[in-house]
């Protein structure tokens, strides 16, 4: 094709709207830096959780005595009281030991920089959780601004969980599991991640649900004659992740313990375990002198 004709072919058709100007190259890096600063500031709230001292002292106890805190060394009444049933004994053992590694890490962070380091570590974990959610959204949408929106949507949720407790590790590692499963890269990092997770918090089984969903998707595609790349590796890694979670002080006791929580009169009325009512979640109803979450 002659040069003159090629130039004419590249011109916009008459009446077509002008193309939107491309965003400057510096905009995205600046947006990322501002988002990181915003998220770190958002999650850098004061230490106010009433259970923080117990987690910190338990981490110190484990590090000093090289032993799990069973019975609870900081509660005389529960240490001498005998459990009323085998299920209660199982739940008590679980409550004291399922977060042992997170408590040791919390104590190590405190030793490194006192209370400011605790706040910084918490803010960094929750900010990384939001970043991983954004990265997963980018994998799905291939849109920088959509991924930024997803990260801040995750921040709206994480902002209600800034208490310094081990469950924040579940937030972070759940998002990491989702990102690795989505990108199908670094899958062999997941078994050691699950090994650490199972000794930090009982929410490790939520990672199983993520892996199960992606494994089921890969199987469905295979049955349709559209095998996804890396499906066999995903299935193998998922099985290994489930197996390594057994290497913790309680094995797979998280499941009977959750049932015990629901059947216990006291634990079953904890706000953390109550069903949420979509329309009346922030409110409480007074029943028999107790404040209980309203449920439909």
DRENGURO-698893 format. One record per residue: x, y negated, z negated of N, C-alpha, C, O in turn; residue in one letter. Coordinates in steps of 0.2 Angstrom, whole numbers, plus 5000, padded with zeros to 4 digits. Layout:
REM residues N
XYZXYZXYZXYZa;...
This chain:
REM residues 296
500450065000500050005000500449945000500949934996x;500349895004500749835004500749794998500249804994x;501249754996501249724990500749674989500449664984x;500549634995499949584994499349624992498949594988x;499149684995498549714994498549744987498049744983x;499149764984499149794977499049734972498649744967x;499349674973499149624969498449604969498149584964x;498149604975497449584975496949634971496449624968x;497249704971496849754968496849754961496349774957x;497349714958497449714951497049654948496949644942x;496749604952496449554950495749574947495449624949x;495449534942494849554939494249544945494349494949x;493749584944493149564949492849504947492849484942x;492549474952492249404951491649414946491249454947x;491649364942491049364937491249414931490849404926x;491749454931491949494925492149454919492549404920x;492049464913492249424907493049434907493249494908x;493349384904494049384904494249434898493949444893x;494849474900495049524895495249484888495549434888x;495149524883495249494876496049494875496349544877x;496349434873497049434872497249484867496949504862x;497849514868498149564864498349534857498549474857x;498249574852498449544845499249534845499549584848x;499449484841500249484841500549544837500249574833x;501149554839501449614836501549614829501649664826x;501649554826501749544819501149554815501149564808x;500549564818499949564814499849624810499649624804x;499949684813499849744809500349754803500149774798x;500949744804501449754799501249704793501249724787x;501049644794500849594789500249624786500149614780x;499749644790499149674787499249734782498949734777x;499749774784499949834780500249804773500049834768x;500649754774501049734767500549694763500549714757x;500049654766499549624762499049674758498849664753x;498949724762498449784760498849814754498449834749x;499449834754499849864749499849824743499749844737x;499949754744500049714738499349704735499249704729x;498849704739498149694736497949764732497649754727x;498049824735497849884731498249894725498049914720x;498949874725499349884719499049834714499049854708x;498849774716498549724711497949744708497749744702x;497549774713496849804711496849854706496449854701x;497349894706497349954702497849944696497949984692x;498149884695498549864689498149834684498349784681x;497749874681497349854676497649874669498149914669x;497449844664497749854657497549934655497149964657x;498049954651497850024648497350014642497449984637x;496750044644496250034639495850104638495350104634x;496050164641495750224640495850254633496450254631x;495350264629495450294622495850354621496050374616x;495850394627496150464627496950454629497250504629x;497150394631497850394633498350414628498850444630x;498250394622498750404617498750484616499350504615x;498250514617498250594616498650624621499050664620x;498550604627498950634633499650614632500050654634x;499850554630500550534629500850574624501450594625x;500550574618500850614612500850694614501350724612x;500350714618500450784619501050794624501350844623x;501150754629501750764633502350754629502850794631x;502350714624502950714620503050774616503650804615x;502450804613502550864610502750924614503250964612x;502550924620502750984624503450974626503851024626x;503650914627504450904629504850914623505450944624x;504650904617505050914611505050984609505551004607x;504451014609504451084606504451134611504551194610x;504451124618504551174623503951224622504051284623x;503351194620502851244619502151204621502151144620x;501651244623501051214624500651194617500751234612x;500251144617499951124611499351164609498751134609x;499451224607498951264605499151294598499551334598x;498751284593498151244593498351164593498951144593x;497851124594497951054595498351024589498051024583x;498951004590499350984584499050914581499350894576x;498650874584498450814582497750814580497450754579x;497350864579496750874577496650924572496550984573x;496650914565496750964560496051004560496051064559x;495450974561494851004560494751054565494551114564x;494951044572494851094577495451144576495351204579x;495951134573496551184573496351234568496551294569x;495951214563495751264558495151304559494951354556x;494651264563494051294565494051354569494451344575x;493751404568493751464572493151454578492651424576x;493351474584492851464589492251514588492251564585x;491651484590491051524588490851584593490451624592x;491251584599491151634604491751634608492251594608x;491851684612492351694617492351644622492951614624x;491851624624491751564629492051504626492351464630x;491851484620492151424617492851434616493251384617x;493151484614493851494614494251484620494751454621x;493951514626494151504633494251424634494751404637x;493651394633493651324635494151284631494451234633x;494151304624494651264620495351274623495751224623x;495551334624496251344627496351314633496851284634x;495851304638495851274644495951194643496451164646x;495551164638495651094637496351074635496551024636x;496651114631497251094628497851114633498451084632x;497751154638498351174642498351154649498851164653x;497751144652497651134659498051074662498151074668x;498151024658498550964661499250954658499450904658x;499551014656500151004652500750974657501050934654x;500750984663501250954667501150884668501650844668x;500550864669500350794670500550754664500750694664x;500450784658500550754652501350744651501550694648x;501750794653502450784652502650734657503150694655x;502450734663502650674668502450614665502750564666x;501850604662501650544659502150514654502350464653x;502350564650502850544644503450524647503850484645x;503650564653504350544656504250474659504750434659x;503750454662503650394665503650334659503950284660x;503350354654503350304648504050294645504250244644x;504450354645505150344643505550304647506050274645x;505350304654505750274659505650194658506150154660x;505050174657504950104657504350084653504150024654x;504250114647503750094643503050084646502950114651x;502650044644501950044646501850004653501450024657x;502349964655502349934662502449984667502149984672x;502850034666502950094670502350134671502250164676x;501950144666501350184666500850144671500550174675x;500750084670500350044674500550044682500150054686x;501150034683501450034690501350104693501150114699x;501450164689501450224692500650244694500550274699x;500250224689499550234691499250194697498950214701x;499550134697499350084703499650114710499350114715x;500250144709500550174715500150234717500050244723x;499950284712499650344714498950324718498750354723x;498550274715497950264718498050224725497650234729x;498550184725498650154732498850204737498650194743x;499250254735499450304740498850344742498750374747x;498350354737497750394738497350354744497150384749x;497250294743496950254748497350254755496950254760x;497950254755498350254761498250314765498250314771x;498250374761498150434764497450444767497350474772x;496950414764496250414767496250374773495950394778x;496650314773496650274779497050314785496850314791x;497550354783497950394788497450444791497550454797x;497050474787496650524789496150494794495950524799x;495850434792495350404797495750384803495350384808x;496350364803496650344809496750404814496750404820x;496850464811496850524815496250544818496250564824x;495650524815495050534818494850484823494550504828x;494950424822494750364826495250334830495050304835x;495850344829496450314832496350234832496550204837x;496050204827495950134826496250114820496150134815x;496750064821497050034815496650004810496650014804x;496149964813495749924808495149974805494949954800x;494950024809494550074806494850104800494550124795x;495550124801495850154795495950114789495950134784x;496050044791496149994785495449994781495449994775x;494849994785494249994782494150054778493850054772x;494350114780494250174776494650174770494450194765x;495250144770495750134764495350094759495450114753x;495050044761494749994756494150024754493850014748x;493750064758493150094755493350144750493050154745x;493950184751494150234746494350194739494250214734x;494650134740494850094734494250074730494250064724x;493650064734493050044730492850104725492550084720x;492950164727492850214723493350224718493250234712x;493950224720494550234715494550184710494850194704x;494250124711494350064706493950084700494050054695x;493450134700493150154694493450204691493250234686x;494050224693494450284690495150264688495650294689x;495250204685495850174683496150194676496650174674x;495750234673495950264666496550304667496550344672x;497050304663497650334663497550404661497650424655x;497250444665497150514664497450564670497550534675x;497550624669497850664674497350674680497650704685x;496750664680496350674686496550634691496350644697x;496950574690497150534696497650574700497750564706x;497950624698498350674702497950714707498150724712x;497350734704496850764709496650714715496650744720x;496550654713496450604718496950604724496850614730x;497550594721498150594726498250654730498350654736x;498250714727498450774730497850804734497950834739x;497250784733496650804737496750764744496650794749x;496950694743496950654749497550684753497550684759x;498150704750498750724753498550794757498750804763x;498150834754497950904757497550884763497650914768x;497050844763496650824768497050794774496950814780x;497550754773497950724778498350774781498450774787x;498650824777499150874781498650924785498950944790x;498150934782497650984786497450954792497350984797x;497250884792497050844798497650844803497450854809x;498250824801498750814806499050884808499450884813x;498950934804499251004806500050994806500351034809x;500250954801501050944801501250954794500850934789x;501750984792502050994786501551034781501551024775x;501251084784500751124781501151174775500851184770x;501751184777502151224772502351184765502651214761x;502151124765502251084759501651094754501751084748x;501151124757500551134753500651184747500351164742x;500951244748500951284743501351254737501051264731x;501951224737502251194731501751134729501751124723x;501451104733500951044731500451084726500251054721x;500151134728499651164725499851194718499551204713x;500551224718500851244712500851194707500751204701x;501051134709501151074704500451054702500351044696x;499951054707499251024706498951074701498651044696x;499051134701498651184697498951184690498551204685x;499551154688499751144682499751064679499851054674x;499451024683499250954682498550944680498450904676x;498150974683497350964682496951014685497151044690x;496451034682495951084684495651074691495251114693x;495651014693495350994700495651024706495451004711x;496151064705496551094711496051134715496251134721x;495551164713495151204717494751164722494551184727x;494751094722494451054727494851054733494551044739x;495551064732495951074738495751134742495851134748x;495551184738495351244742494751234747494751254752x;494251184744493751174749493951134755493651144760x;494451094754494651054760494951114765494851104771x;495451154763495751204767495251254770495251274776x;494751264766494151314768493751284774493651314779x;493651214774493251184779493651184785493451194791x;494351164785494751164791494851234794494951244800x;494951284789495051354792494351374795494451414800x;493851364792493151384796493151344802492851374807x;493351284803493251244809493751284814493551294820x;494351304812494851334817494551404819494651424825x;494251434815493951504816493351494821493251534826x;492951444820492351424825492551414832492351434837x;493151374832493351354839493651414842493651424848x;493951454838494251524841493751564844493851594849x;493151574840492651614842492251584849491951624853x;492351514850492051484856492551484862492451464867x;493151514861493651524866494051454867494351444872x;494051414861494451354861494951354855494851314851x;495351404855495851404849496251344848496551314852x;496151324841496551264840497251274838497451334836x;497751234840498451254839498651254831498351214828x;499051304830499251314823498651344818498751334812x;498151374821497651404817497951454812497751464806x;498351504815498551554811498951534805498951554800x;499351484807499851454801499351424796499551424790x;498851384798498351354793498051414789498051404783x;497851464792497551524788498051554783497851564777x;498651564785499151594781499251544775499351564769x;499451484777499551434771498951424766499151424760x;498351424769497851424764497751484759497651474754x;497951544762497951594758498451594752498351614746x;499051574754499651564750499451514744499651524739x;499151454746498951404742498451434736498551414730x;498051474738497551504733497951544728497751544722x;498351584731498751634727499251594722499251614716x;499551544724500051514720499751474714500051464709x;499051454715498751424710498651464704498451444698x;498751534704498651574699499251564694499151584688x;499751534696500351524691500251464687500551414688x;499751464683499651414678499451444671499251504671x;499451414666499251444659498551474659498451514655x;498151454664497451474663497251514669496651534670x;497651524674497451564680496851534684496951474685x;496351574685495751544688495151534683494651534685x;495351514677494851514672494451444673493951434669x;494651404677494251344678493551354680493151314678x;493351414683492651424685492251444679491751414678x;492451494675492051504669492051454664491551444661x;492551414664492551354659492051304661491751274657x;491951294668491451244670490751264668490351224667x;490651334669490051354667489951344659489351334657x;490451354656490351344648490251274647489851264642x;490551224650490451154649489651144650489351104646x;489351174655488651154657488251184651487651164650x;488451244649487951274644488051254637487651264632x;488651214635488751194629488351134627488251084632x;488051124621487551074619487951004620487650954622x;488551004617488950944617489250924624489150864626x;489650974626489950954632489450944638489650914643x;488950984638488450974644488150914644487750894649x;488150874639487850804638488450744639488250684639x;489050764641489550714643489350684650489050714654x;489450614650489250584656489650614662489350614668x;490250634661490650664667490350724670490450734676x;489950754666489650824669488950814671488650864673x;488650754670487950744671487750734678488250714682x;487150754681486950744687486850674688486550644684x;487050644694486950574695486250564698486050594703x;485850514696485250494699485450434703485650384701x;485350444710485550384715485150324713485550274714x;484550314711484250254710484350224703484350164702x;484550264698484550244691485250264688485250264682x;485750274692486350294689486650244684486850274679x;486650174684486950134679486550134673486850104668x;485950164672485550154667485550214662485850264664x;485350204656485350264651484650264649484250224649x;484450324647483750334643483850364636484350404635x;483550334632483650354625483150414623482550414624x;483450474622483150534620483350564614483950584613x;482950574609483050604603483750564600484150604597x;483750504600484250464597484950474601485450444599x;484950504607485550504611485450464617484950464620x;486050444619486050404626486250454631486850484631x;485850474636485950524641485850494648485450454649x;486250514652486150484659485550504662485250564661x;485150464665484550474668484650524674485050504678x;484250574675484250624680483550634683483150634679x;483550644689482950664692482750734692482250754694x;
